[in-house]
Amino acid sequence: MTLHSDPRRLTLAGTALRPAPAGDVRLAPALPRSALEAAPLHDARVLTKGGVQARIALDGQVYALRITRAGKLILTK
């Protein structure tokens, strides 16, 4: 990815990326329904054992998964 002085102009492999229209909150293309159903489903409350935080390890790195007061999830390194 090439970053330019204009943050609205990003390129990825020669393809220009444009900012999403206002109100568009999609972060990534939707997965096909079959892929979603095949992915493991984990309940955050089970991962936190009824608390508000769990540690998750991936390739030697430890991440913190936290449930906010508003019921949202935050994953941090």
C-alpha positions, 0 to 999 in steps of 0.5 A, a space after each residue: 500500500 502506498 500512502 500519499 500526503 492526501 489521506 483520501 488517496 490510498 493505493 493498493 497494488 495500483 488500485 485506488 481506494 476511495 473513502 466510503 460514503 457517509 453512513 457506510 459502516 461496513 469494514 470488510 466485504 461480507 462473507 458468504 453465508 456458508 463460510 459464516 456457518 462453518 466458522 467456529 462460534 464462541 460466546 464472549 461471556 464464556 471466554 471471559 468466564 462471566 467476567 469482562 476480560 479474556 486473554 487470547 494468544 496467537 503466534 506467541 502474542 497475547 491480546 486482551 478481549 474486553 467487554 465494555 459497559 455498553 456490551 461491545 467488544 474491544 480486542 487490544 494487543 
